[in-house]
Amino acid sequence: MIVDDRPKRYDRLITAFSKIGINRNEIDLVSCTVSAREKIEQHNYDLLILDILIPLWPESEESIQHSADLLFEIREGEVSNPPRHILGITADREVGASVLRDFEAYTWTVLEFSADNDDWVNRATNCARYLLDQLQIANGPSEKPTDIAIICALAKPEMEEVLKLPWNWSASRPIDDMVFVHGGWFESGGRTLQVSVTSAPRMGMVSTALRTAAIVEKLKPQLVAMTGICAGVRGKVKLGDVLFADPSWDFQSGKRARDKENTQFSIRPHQLPASAQVRSHIEQLRGDRNALGMIATEFEGTPSGVPQIHVGPVASGSAVLADGEVIKEIRTQHQELIGVEMEIYGLFAAAQAASRPHPQCFALKGVCDFADPDKEDGHQHFAAYSSAQVLRVLLERYGHRLVVEKA
């Protein structure tokens, strides 16, 4: 069912649905929340597309409150036969800003309507196609094999830079009730490798671990990678450099005990390594000045410099660091420390805890600051870009060696 008081703008979507086997007589179009409630009481809907700005009655004024109320009633079980899945849609995210967070939390996703492009049509169609697959398959989902899965902490700027890679990306599609991925492919050594990318709902090790576990369970990739941004250790790396984390640990893991009048933090780090096979191949890129120089040259903006690749310990923690002091304390846990960030240990832990065969895991993060008060604006974009570009060079050059060809 589609709930919107401007039904004509869905002509393209209805046509797209028909191409995947959803006929027009299987789609209900209603213009107000009163009609929507009546229909929901009468039918079992697999998918509800709900406009953020709709009227209560056909003759009423539009209001974001009406859609918010309907969404709340559905999520709280106040209506019978609630739709299995819900997509929000809006033509103006600013107009619906007050309820947008609820829509993003309680629906699959919020589509941004446009009369000029079909991105929202493609995303909605992918969702409908997923539901059709689930109805037709009795013994689990039929996903195409994914060779490589990329997890990013943030949609912007981190996943945004991955999606700029020339890897034939498709519109996002769901792989379960909560997780959406973009699928793509690229050539390496005469082979075609399938790749998927997603971002966690928020920063941090816990969110990354949960998203990684879901991806590994559903897609069963051979490689799991992370790109993004991090803080570097001043004097060891420079802004724009890319760090290959090996090993990673939670620098806040331990016990704080009191001894007489003083308290002391006793660390208990559990270090996890990156894939030794991937590390041996990233080592081959470190001296490739031409490839690294091209990364800086092709950046659309002012690069932080020609990036260098550093391999070494990168610690993870649950707090953003900006005082310049904590990073000195973390160095006491590993004198070779080259960087600090918030997600890699969660990625490594989830990958290594997965059912066998475990995927190889690794992380590449660009340095955007030094975790001190002297932060400079403008380096996050290049750091996210450089980490994604190093991943591109690594996988296009050596991906066919890192992914086992299946018979």
C-alpha positions as semicolon CSV with decimal commas, in nm:
position;residue;x (nm);y (nm);z (nm)
1;M;0,000;0,000;0,000
2;I;0,112;0,354;-0,085
3;V;-0,012;0,635;0,140
4;D;0,028;0,971;-0,034
5;D;-0,211;1,246;-0,143
6;R;-0,021;1,289;-0,470
7;P;-0,063;0,947;-0,632
8;K;0,044;1,051;-0,983
9;R;0,406;1,076;-0,879
10;Y;0,409;0,697;-0,829
11;D;0,348;0,610;-1,193
12;R;0,717;0,528;-1,247
13;L;0,728;0,314;-0,933
14;I;0,416;0,118;-1,029
15;T;0,568;0,054;-1,372
16;A;0,892;-0,067;-1,209
17;F;0,694;-0,295;-0,976
18;S;0,513;-0,448;-1,272
19;K;0,849;-0,547;-1,423
20;I;0,931;-0,763;-1,120
21;G;0,589;-0,930;-1,110
22;I;0,382;-0,700;-0,887
23;N;0,063;-0,618;-1,076
24;R;-0,131;-0,293;-1,040
25;N;-0,425;-0,474;-0,878
26;E;-0,191;-0,580;-0,597
27;I;-0,116;-0,218;-0,503
28;D;-0,351;-0,001;-0,297
29;L;-0,313;0,376;-0,323
30;V;-0,473;0,589;-0,050
31;S;-0,449;0,961;0,013
32;C;-0,495;1,000;0,391
33;T;-0,425;0,825;0,719
34;V;-0,790;0,749;0,791
35;S;-0,813;0,545;0,469
36;A;-0,479;0,386;0,545
37;R;-0,599;0,262;0,884
38;E;-0,913;0,116;0,728
39;K;-0,711;-0,069;0,463
40;I;-0,462;-0,201;0,718
41;E;-0,748;-0,344;0,923
42;Q;-0,882;-0,523;0,615
43;H;-0,565;-0,655;0,447
44;N;-0,227;-0,808;0,522
45;Y;0,030;-0,585;0,354
46;D;0,385;-0,694;0,285
47;L;0,505;-0,339;0,220
48;L;0,378;0,005;0,322
49;I;0,519;0,317;0,156
50;L;0,428;0,609;0,381
51;D;0,471;0,974;0,290
52;I;0,595;1,187;0,578
53;L;0,359;1,474;0,492
54;I;-0,003;1,359;0,449
55;P;-0,358;1,467;0,554
56;L;-0,579;1,298;0,810
57;W;-0,884;1,311;0,577
58;P;-0,875;1,361;0,198
59;E;-1,000;1,719;0,241
60;S;-0,769;1,801;0,536
61;E;-0,442;1,990;0,538
62;E;-0,119;1,796;0,515
63;S;0,075;1,749;0,838
64;I;0,378;1,550;0,947
65;Q;0,192;1,465;1,268
66;H;-0,063;1,247;1,087
67;S;0,203;1,018;0,938
68;A;0,395;1,014;1,266
69;D;0,082;0,905;1,453
70;L;0,010;0,626;1,205
71;L;0,368;0,504;1,222
72;F;0,358;0,506;1,603
73;E;0,034;0,307;1,611
74;I;0,176;0,047;1,375
75;R;0,501;0,010;1,567
76;E;0,322;-0,009;1,903
77;G;0,078;-0,275;1,784
78;E;-0,229;-0,054;1,809
79;V;-0,355;-0,163;1,466
80;S;-0,431;-0,518;1,361
81;N;-0,252;-0,672;1,063
82;P;0,047;-0,434;1,074
83;P;0,246;-0,425;0,746
84;R;0,551;-0,649;0,743
85;H;0,781;-0,370;0,627
86;I;0,761;0,007;0,594
87;L;0,939;0,260;0,372
88;G;0,917;0,630;0,445
89;I;0,925;0,881;0,162
90;T;0,963;1,258;0,146
91;A;1,027;1,522;-0,118
92;D;1,181;1,759;0,136
93;R;1,384;1,624;0,428
94;E;1,386;1,965;0,597
95;V;1,006;1,983;0,613
96;G;0,988;1,649;0,793
97;A;1,297;1,700;1,005
98;S;1,107;1,680;1,334
99;V;0,984;1,324;1,266
100;L;1,259;1,208;1,033
101;R;1,454;1,043;1,312
102;D;1,151;0,833;1,409
103;F;1,095;0,735;1,048
104;E;1,459;0,632;1,007
105;A;1,447;0,435;1,332
106;Y;1,115;0,257;1,272
107;T;1,119;0,196;0,897
108;W;1,352;0,016;0,663
109;T;1,472;0,347;0,525
110;V;1,346;0,689;0,414
111;L;1,341;0,746;0,039
112;E;1,394;1,094;-0,101
113;F;1,147;1,150;-0,381
114;S;1,274;1,320;-0,694
115;A;1,104;1,398;-1,021
116;D;1,444;1,418;-1,192
117;N;1,600;1,079;-1,114
118;D;1,497;0,721;-1,042
119;D;1,719;0,647;-0,742
120;W;1,418;0,630;-0,507
121;V;1,231;0,411;-0,756
122;N;1,526;0,172;-0,778
123;R;1,563;0,151;-0,400
124;A;1,192;0,085;-0,346
125;T;1,196;-0,177;-0,622
126;N;1,494;-0,351;-0,464
127;C;1,303;-0,367;-0,136
128;A;0,998;-0,514;-0,309
129;R;1,217;-0,764;-0,493
130;Y;1,366;-0,875;-0,162
131;L;1,019;-0,935;-0,018
132;L;0,922;-1,137;-0,324
133;D;1,234;-1,351;-0,282
134;Q;1,146;-1,412;0,083
135;L;0,795;-1,524;-0,011
136;Q;0,922;-1,761;-0,279
137;I;1,211;-1,919;-0,090
138;A;1,145;-2,180;0,175
139;N;1,502;-2,267;0,269
140;G;1,673;-1,934;0,324
141;P;1,758;-1,631;0,114
142;S;1,902;-1,659;-0,237
143;E;2,181;-1,404;-0,229
144;K;2,446;-1,398;-0,498
145;P;2,784;-1,499;-0,353
146;T;2,967;-1,200;-0,208
147;D;3,345;-1,224;-0,221
148;I;3,425;-0,904;-0,032
149;A;3,221;-0,710;0,224
150;I;3,312;-0,355;0,324
151;I;3,186;-0,208;0,652
152;C;3,201;0,167;0,711
153;A;3,130;0,344;1,038
154;L;2,946;0,632;0,872
155;A;2,749;0,680;0,551
156;K;2,927;1,017;0,503
157;P;3,208;1,068;0,428
158;E;3,328;0,705;0,459
159;M;3,082;0,488;0,265
160;E;3,025;0,780;0,028
161;E;3,388;0,752;-0,086
162;V;3,362;0,375;-0,134
163;L;3,055;0,423;-0,353
164;K;3,258;0,658;-0,575
165;L;3,489;0,369;-0,670
166;P;3,423;0,248;-1,028
167;W;3,281;-0,084;-0,913
168;N;2,941;-0,091;-1,085
169;W;2,739;-0,021;-0,772
170;S;2,366;-0,091;-0,760
171;A;2,102;0,082;-0,551
172;S;2,086;-0,032;-0,189
173;R;1,890;-0,348;-0,115
174;P;1,797;-0,522;0,212
175;I;1,957;-0,852;0,309
176;D;1,737;-0,889;0,617
177;D;1,487;-0,680;0,812
178;M;1,747;-0,425;0,926
179;V;2,055;-0,428;0,703
180;F;2,085;-0,264;0,360
181;V;2,382;-0,306;0,127
182;H;2,501;-0,175;-0,207
183;G;2,625;-0,452;-0,435
184;G;2,892;-0,411;-0,701
185;W;3,163;-0,589;-0,893
186;F;3,509;-0,527;-1,039
187;E;3,776;-0,710;-1,234
188;S;4,097;-0,844;-1,079
189;G;4,343;-1,072;-1,254
190;G;4,091;-1,167;-1,519
191;R;3,825;-1,258;-1,262
192;T;3,502;-1,082;-1,165
193;L;3,474;-1,028;-0,790
194;Q;3,147;-0,945;-0,616
195;V;3,158;-0,676;-0,348
196;S;2,904;-0,532;-0,101
197;V;2,926;-0,222;0,117
198;T;2,722;-0,103;0,413
199;S;2,754;0,145;0,696
200;A;2,680;0,089;1,063
201;P;2,387;0,281;1,214
202;R;2,628;0,469;1,443
203;M;2,995;0,493;1,533
204;G;3,163;0,259;1,778
205;M;3,279;-0,098;1,829
206;V;2,942;-0,240;1,933
207;S;2,752;-0,109;1,632
208;T;3,031;-0,220;1,397
209;A;3,046;-0,568;1,550
210;L;2,670;-0,618;1,517
211;R;2,665;-0,498;1,156
212;T;2,969;-0,713;1,069
213;A;2,815;-1,023;1,226
214;A;2,496;-0,974;1,023
215;I;2,690;-0,926;0,700
216;V;2,909;-1,231;0,759
217;E;2,608;-1,449;0,844
218;K;2,398;-1,342;0,544
219;L;2,656;-1,286;0,269
220;K;2,940;-1,517;0,380
221;P;3,220;-1,309;0,228
222;Q;3,577;-1,435;0,211
223;L;3,715;-1,089;0,289
224;V;3,576;-0,832;0,535
225;A;3,729;-0,485;0,516
226;M;3,678;-0,146;0,677
227;T;3,771;0,195;0,540
228;G;3,729;0,534;0,698
229;I;3,902;0,791;0,915
230;C;4,109;0,783;1,234
231;A;4,346;0,980;1,454
232;G;4,716;0,931;1,400
233;V;5,010;0,945;1,639
234;R;5,190;1,272;1,577
235;G;5,548;1,218;1,467
236;K;5,481;0,869;1,331
237;V;5,227;0,947;1,059
238;K;5,101;1,255;0,880
239;L;4,759;1,381;0,777
240;G;4,620;1,186;0,481
241;D;4,834;0,877;0,542
242;V;4,654;0,540;0,540
243;L;4,695;0,303;0,833
244;F;4,669;-0,075;0,803
245;A;4,569;-0,186;1,153
246;D;4,762;-0,485;1,285
247;P;4,689;-0,560;1,564
248;S;4,381;-0,390;1,710
249;W;4,248;-0,391;2,068
250;D;4,011;-0,207;2,301
251;F;4,235;0,037;2,488
252;Q;3,964;0,089;2,752
253;S;3,947;-0,279;2,850
254;G;4,071;-0,341;3,202
255;K;4,005;-0,273;3,567
256;R;4,028;0,044;3,770
257;A;4,138;-0,041;4,125
258;R;4,204;0,170;4,435
259;D;4,534;0,137;4,621
260;K;4,533;0,331;4,947
261;E;4,458;0,687;4,837
262;N;4,515;0,642;4,464
263;T;4,325;0,476;4,184
264;Q;4,498;0,304;3,897
265;F;4,380;0,158;3,572
266;S;4,508;-0,193;3,508
267;I;4,487;-0,269;3,136
268;R;4,381;-0,607;3,000
269;P;4,420;-0,569;2,624
270;H;4,300;-0,849;2,399
271;Q;4,480;-0,791;2,073
272;L;4,341;-0,925;1,747
273;P;4,550;-0,945;1,429
274;A;4,461;-0,854;1,074
275;S;4,480;-1,116;0,801
276;A;4,844;-1,212;0,750
277;Q;4,777;-1,279;0,381
278;V;4,627;-0,934;0,325
279;R;4,911;-0,775;0,522
280;S;5,171;-0,936;0,294
281;H;4,997;-0,783;-0,007
282;I;4,950;-0,437;0,146
283;E;5,324;-0,438;0,215
284;Q;5,377;-0,458;-0,162
285;L;5,187;-0,132;-0,212
286;R;5,383;0,068;0,042
287;G;5,666;0,143;-0,198
288;D;5,449;0,208;-0,504
289;R;5,498;0,585;-0,528
290;N;5,322;0,608;-0,863
291;A;4,998;0,454;-0,733
292;L;5,002;0,666;-0,416
293;G;5,089;0,978;-0,614
294;M;4,792;0,920;-0,844
295;I;4,562;0,899;-0,541
296;A;4,664;1,250;-0,440
297;T;4,655;1,383;-0,798
298;E;4,303;1,256;-0,870
299;F;4,149;1,399;-0,552
300;E;3,883;1,661;-0,629
301;G;4,001;1,920;-0,383
302;T;4,318;2,007;-0,196
303;P;4,488;1,685;-0,082
304;S;4,658;1,665;0,256
305;G;4,964;1,536;0,067
306;V;5,075;1,218;-0,108
307;P;4,956;0,945;0,129
308;Q;5,188;0,685;0,267
309;I;5,078;0,343;0,391
310;H;5,175;0,251;0,747
311;V;5,133;-0,094;0,898
312;G;5,113;-0,119;1,275
313;P;4,907;-0,122;1,594
314;V;4,582;0,081;1,593
315;A;4,379;0,094;1,916
316;S;4,000;0,121;1,937
317;G;3,794;0,298;2,202
318;S;3,438;0,411;2,261
319;A;3,514;0,782;2,302
320;V;3,624;1,053;2,059
321;L;3,966;1,184;2,165
322;A;4,055;1,552;2,137
323;D;4,265;1,645;2,441
324;G;4,603;1,523;2,317
325;E;4,675;1,346;2,647
326;V;4,486;1,016;2,629
327;I;4,674;0,909;2,319
328;K;4,997;0,934;2,523
329;E;4,847;0,694;2,778
330;I;4,743;0,453;2,503
331;R;5,102;0,445;2,375
332;T;5,201;0,284;2,704
333;Q;4,993;-0,016;2,596
334;H;5,195;-0,051;2,275
335;Q;5,499;0,163;2,201
336;E;5,459;0,107;1,826
337;L;5,108;0,258;1,823
338;I;5,035;0,449;1,502
339;G;4,666;0,536;1,536
340;V;4,347;0,544;1,742
341;E;3,985;0,512;1,628
342;M;3,647;0,369;1,738
343;E;3,552;0,060;1,532
344;I;3,826;-0,176;1,409
345;Y;3,841;-0,403;1,715
346;G;3,465;-0,464;1,682
347;L;3,510;-0,560;1,316
348;F;3,797;-0,800;1,395
349;A;3,612;-0,955;1,689
350;A;3,295;-1,020;1,489
351;A;3,482;-1,168;1,193
352;Q;3,689;-1,400;1,411
353;A;3,386;-1,510;1,615
354;A;3,193;-1,607;1,300
355;S;3,123;-1,968;1,210
356;R;3,391;-2,137;1,007
357;P;3,533;-2,069;0,761
358;H;3,619;-1,733;0,916
359;P;3,652;-1,448;0,667
360;Q;3,985;-1,272;0,645
361;C;3,951;-0,927;0,798
362;F;4,150;-0,606;0,772
363;A;4,105;-0,231;0,805
364;L;4,245;0,072;0,624
365;K;4,188;0,414;0,779
366;G;4,302;0,758;0,671
367;V;4,453;0,999;0,923
368;C;4,238;1,311;0,963
369;D;4,377;1,451;1,292
370;F;4,607;1,374;1,585
371;A;4,345;1,352;1,864
372;D;4,451;1,685;2,011
373;P;4,301;2,034;2,044
374;D;4,484;2,152;1,730
375;K;4,241;1,981;1,495
376;E;4,230;2,126;1,144
377;D;3,910;2,123;0,946
378;G;3,895;1,978;0,599
379;H;4,107;1,664;0,635
380;Q;3,824;1,414;0,691
381;H;3,723;1,414;0,325
382;F;4,073;1,336;0,198
383;A;4,131;1,078;0,473
384;A;3,812;0,890;0,380
385;Y;3,899;0,922;0,011
386;S;4,258;0,799;0,050
387;S;4,158;0,493;0,255
388;A;3,895;0,396;-0,008
389;Q;4,145;0,447;-0,290
390;V;4,413;0,233;-0,124
391;L;4,146;-0,038;-0,087
392;R;4,068;-0,004;-0,458
393;V;4,431;-0,045;-0,564
394;L;4,482;-0,338;-0,325
395;L;4,178;-0,532;-0,441
396;E;4,199;-0,455;-0,812
397;R;4,565;-0,559;-0,811
398;Y;4,557;-0,854;-0,570
399;G;4,190;-0,940;-0,510
400;H;4,208;-1,250;-0,730
401;R;4,488;-1,379;-0,506
402;L;4,306;-1,304;-0,181
403;V;3,970;-1,455;-0,283
404;V;3,970;-1,829;-0,344
405;E;3,804;-1,921;-0,670
406;K;3,515;-2,158;-0,606
407;A;3,455;-2,456;-0,825
